[in-house]
Amino acid sequence: MTDVEILVPLQFDHSDLLHAARAAHLGDHLFLLTDPAVRATERCAYAPGDVVRCATKQDADGRSRHVVVETVPEQADTVSMWLELHDSVLTGARGRETDVLLAPGYVHRWEVREGVRFGTGWTCIVRFRIEGLTIERGGPVDAGPLDGGTLETPEGTHANVIPVPLAATGPVRLWLDRSSGRILELSGDGIEVKLVGDPVFVEALPAELDRR
């Protein structure tokens, strides 16, 4: 995806004020807003991670500029998400003894809008709820960054990347590879993996990471 500058409207009624921001060109008139500075601009009508449609307009100097005119709605039935254990941070056990949290967890999101498939990276709290949780080795479940890991369920094995949300019953085993070199091995009788709270946009993803 090509990185370009687009102009984003500010939240003023009857105003033509625009904010210059960076975006990834998805194709035709579609753009993915990537500029983190927009998040800090409370007056901006859009946010990083928004997919927008732009019109081409000429400024006073005769230059053609991409100006946002509207957001492009999500097509929920095309969305798939994957937790990447590498680049995630284990926070530890919280609340119920069966809960293990990653805060943040790094999540890949792939989707299609108006025929264009693309990926984005987000951070979010991710909760593993493991029924009958047992620490097999490497305990305790304390905080620290992860280099990867593997989840084994009766339905299949997921190395480093795990589809979310996920629910499985029966014997499960989770290995978390800590950056310190210590491996935390957990087992249980079932698992639920889900996102908690609002995700925060990080970046556009290269096409080679697509798991389709």
N, C-alpha and C positions, 0 to 999 in steps of 0.2 A: 504494500500500500504506500502511495506517495504522500509525504508530509507536505501540507500546504497551509497558507494563511487564509482564513475566512473572516468575515465580519459578522458579529453577533449583536442583535438588538439588546439594548438595556431596558430595564423595567420602568419606563416613564411613559405615562399616557400622553399621546399626541407628541411624541418626541422622535426625532430621527437620529438620536445618538447611537453610535455603534462601537463595539469593543473588538479590537483585533485579537484573534486567537488562533491556535494551531489545531489542525484537524488532519485525519487520515482520509484520503480520497478513496471511496469504496467503488466508484464507477458512476458514469453519467453525472447526475446532479446530487448524488448521495455522498455524505461526509460523516465521519465519526469524530465527534469533538473530543480532543485528547488533552487540551491545555489545562494543567492543574491550576493556573492563575485564575481561571474562570470561577473555580470553586470559592476562591477568596473574594470574588467580586460580587457582593450581595445584590448589586443592582442588575446583574446579568440575568437574562430570561432563560438561559440554558445552563447545563452542567456537564462536566466531563463524563463521557460514556453515552451521551445522547447521540442518536442518529438523526441527522437533519437533512432537509432538502434545501439547496441553495439556488438562487437565481443569479445570473451574471449581469452585473450593472457596471456602468462606467462612472468613475469618480471625476472630480473637477479637473484632474490632470489628463483625462482621457484614458486612464488605465482600466482594464477590465478586472473587476473584483467579484469574488463569490460572497454573496450576502444571504444569511439564513432567512428563510421565509416560514418554515414550519418544521415540527418534528415528524419523523416517520414512525408510525406505531409498531410496536412489537408484534410478531407473529408467534404467539406462545407455543403452537404445536410444532415449531421448528427448533425450539431451544433445547440444547443439551448442556449439562454442566459437569465438570470433573474437578475434584479436589486433587491438587498436586502436593504430596507430602513434602517433597523437597521445596524449599522456600517457605514452608509453614513453620509455626512456632508452637510447641507444646506448652500450654499454660499449667496443666496439672489437672487433678480431680477437683470438681466443684459440686456443691450441693449433694445430690444423691451419690452414694458410693459407686453407682454404676456409670456415672458420667465422666468422660474424659474430654477436655476442651482443647482445641487449637485456636489461639487468638494472637495473631491472625492466622487463618488458613488462606492459602493462595488458590483461587478458583478460576479455572478456564471456563469461559462461556462461548458456545458456538451457536449461531443462529442464521436465519435467512430473512432478509427484508427486501421486498420488491425484486426477488430473483437473485440477490447478491448474498453469498455466504461469506461470513467473516467471524473472527474470534476476538475476544477481549479478555483481559486479566483483571481480576477483582480480589480484594481482601475482605474477609468476613469471619466472624466467629463461627467455628464448626464444632458441632457437638456429636461425639460418639457415645451412644447409650448402649452399654454391653450388659446383657442380662447374665447374672451369675458371674460377675467379673472376678477373674483370678489373675494375679501377677505371677507369671511363670518364672521370669528372671529379669534382671536389670532394674528392679524397683529401687526406690519408690517412684511414683508417678509425679515427678516434679518438673519445673519449668525448664525450657531450653529449646534452641533451634533444632530443626530436623534436616537430615541429608536425604531422607527417603523412607521407604518402608514397604510393607506388603500386607494386604488383607486377604485372608483365606476364608471362604464361606462354602456351604454345600453347593451354591449356584456357580461358583467359579473363584478364580484367584486374580487379584488386582495388584499389580506391581507399580508402586509409586503414585499412580493416578487412580482415583476411585470415583465412580459415578455418584453424583449427589442430586436429589436425595437417594438413599439406599436403605432397604430393610431386608434382613435375612433371618430365618429361624434355623435352629439346629446348631451344631458345633461350629464356632468361629474362632479364628486366631488372628491377632494383629501384632505385627512386628513394626516398631518405630525405631529407625536408625538415627541416633542422636549425633549432632555434629561433634560431640566430645568423643565419639567412638563407642559409647555404651549402647547396646541394643536393649530396648524395652520390649518384652514379649508378654502379651496379654491374651487370655482366652475367655470364652464364655459360651452361653447357650443360645445366643441370638444377638443381633446388632441392628441399630438404627443410626444412620448418619444423616444429619440435616444441617442446614444453615440457620443461624440465629441472628436476628437483627438485620440491619440494612447494610448491604455490601458497598464498598468504596472502590471506585474505578482506579485502576493503576495504569494500564497500557493496552495498546492494540497488539494482537498476537500475530506472528508470522504464519503463513498458510501451512508450512511444514509441520506445525504442531497439531493440525486438525486430526482428530481420531476417527473421522468418518470412514 
